[in-house]
Amino acid sequence: MAEHSNYHDPMQPHLLATMITTTSYGSWLPGDLRGYVENGITLPGDPSRLALARRRMGDGAPVLFDPHQQRQLFEALCDAAEEFHYQLTDASVESWRLRWIVRHGFDSVVKMVGRLKNRMRQRLGIGRIWTEGYYDSLLFDPAAIESRRRYFRQYAGCRMSDGLRLQTEGIKPPRRVAVFRGLTRRATPDRCPECGTVPLETEILSN
């Protein structure tokens, strides 16, 4: 995944919030057949680029977060947002992907994401856990925030919505199953408002 906005600028005056998507190490490589983001542009899958990324990764398996680790990541995200005086309003934590919506004051996107990802990595204490980079979406009006919020709620990993912790996680029934790189994944029918060109949004079920 790659940066999308001008990362070193502070939060813009009329910006209401920023949505971040980040993935676990090895789960979304450059050239991924589902599409991938590079230099802020969503690109179609590139088998040769993917093959190169796999060779560089070697025999290492993708990092997948078990249910206990997912809870740890969410708590670490909430604690870090409070520590750095951010306002976290929405969060979804899955076995390989995290999304959140946050107001981050005068901090730039890159500083905010770096701080939050570091705190989550430190909480797990298992070494490298993140894909390099991330995808961001700058949200300037309430309708844009609500659109992303509805998208978050589709996923079983949705743990916070509109500033409220959810007592039960969202439930999304499976529609079809795809197998990619030896991992079984459940496909969901809807696509991210920002990543609509990505061929398939998936949730890893098991190795």
N, C-alpha and C positions, 0 to 999 in steps of 0.2 A: 504494500500500500504506500501511497506517497502523499506529500503535502499538497494542499489544495488552495489555500489562501495565502495572503502575505503574512507569514507566520510571526515575524518579529515586530509587527505593529501592535500597539496596545488595543484593547477592546474599543471599537469605534463608538462614538457618542450615541448614535441611534440604534446600535445593535442591542437587541433584547437578550439574545442567548446564542450559544454555539452548540451544534450537535457534533459529537465525535464518534467515529467508528474505528475500532482497532481490533486486531486479531491476534491469536496466539501464534507463537513461533512455528513456522513450517506449515501452517494451515492454509495460507493464501500466498503462493509464491508468484513472483513476476512471470507473466505469460500464462497464468492460470486460465484454463479453458472456460471458466465462468465469466471471464473478463477481469481486468485488473486496472488499478489507477496508477498513473505515473505522471509526475509533474502537473498534477491537477486535472488530468484528462483521463476519462474512462476509455480504455482500449479493449478491443476484442481479444480473445484468447490467441496465444502465439505458441504453438507446440515446440518450436525450436528454442524459444526463450525459456519456456517451462523446463525443457530437458536440461538446459544449462543451469538453471537454478537448482534442479534436483541433484545434479552432479556436485555442485558446490556445497549442498547440504549434506551430501554423503549418506551414510546409513542411519542418520538420526531420524527418529520418528517425530511427527508433529506433536506439539504440546497440547494436551487435552485436559481441561479442568474437570475434576470430578465434582459431585454435588457439594461436598464439604468445602472444596477450594472455591467453588462459585460463591458460596456464602461468605467465605473469607474475603474474596475480592470485592464483593459488594460492601461489606462493612469497612474495608480499607478505603474504598472510594468515598464513602460517606464521611469517614473520619478525616481523610485528607482534604475534602472540600471544606469541612469545618475549620481545619487547621489553617488553611490558606485564605479563609474568608471568602470562599466562593459560595454561590447559591446553586446547589444541585437540585433539579426538579424532576428529572426522569432518568431511569437507568434500566438497562436490560443486560443480564449476564448469562451467557450460554457457555457451552463446553469449549468453544473455540473463538468466540466473538463477544466483544463488549460494546455497548452503545450508551452514551449518556448525553443529556442536555444540561447546560450549566451557564450561569452568568459568572464571569471571571474578572470583573472589576477592571483595573488598569493593566492587568497582566496580558501579555500577548498569548495567542493560541499555542505557540510552541512552548512557552514557559508553563502555561497551565497544564498542557497534556504531559509534558515531561515530569512535572511535579506529581501529578496523579498516578501516572504509570509507574514511577519510581516507588511511590508509597505502596502500591498494590504488589509490585515485585518483592519489595522488602517484607511485606506481610507473609507472603507464601514462603520465601526463603528457599527456593529450589533452583536458583540459577536463572538463566535466560528464559523468559516466558513470552516475549512480545515479538511480533513481526516488526521490522523496521518501518517507521513512518506510521501514517494514519490517514483517515479521510475526515475532512471537516466540512460543515455547512453553516454559513452565517445566517442567522434568523433575525429578520428586521421587523416582522409584524406578527401579531398573535395568531393569525391564520396559519402561518408557516409553522409555528411551534405546535399548534394543535394537529396539523397534518402529520408531523413526525411523531407526536404523542400517540396518535391512533395506530401508527405503524408499529411502534414499540409494543403496544398492547396485544398485538397478534401473537407474540412469542411467549412460550412458557417461561422464558428467562426474565420477563418483565417483573421487576421488584420494586420500582418506584414510579409513580405517575402523578404529575401535577403537584409534586412536593410531598406526596403521601406514600409511605411504605405500604405495600400490598400485603394483606394477610394471606392470600392464596396467589400463587403465580399464575400468569395467564396461560390459557390452554389453546393450542392451535391444532386441530385434527390433521393427521397426515393426508396428503393428496396423492403422492407418488414417491417412490424411492429410487434414488440414483446411486450408482456405485462409482466412486472416483478414487483412484490411487489406493485401492484396497480398503477404503473406508465407506461404511454404509451411511447414507445421508437421507434425511427426509426433506423433500422439496416442499416449499410453501408457495401458494399461488400468487401472492402479491409481491411487488418490488418496491425497493426504497424510493421515496420521492426524488432523492438525489442521484440514485444509481440505477435508474430505470433501464439503462441499456445493458446492464449485467444480465447475461442469459438466464441465470438460475440462482435464486437465493436458497441456501440450504442450511440445514442444521445437522451436525454430525451426531449420529446415534451411538455408534460403537466402532471398535476396531474390527 
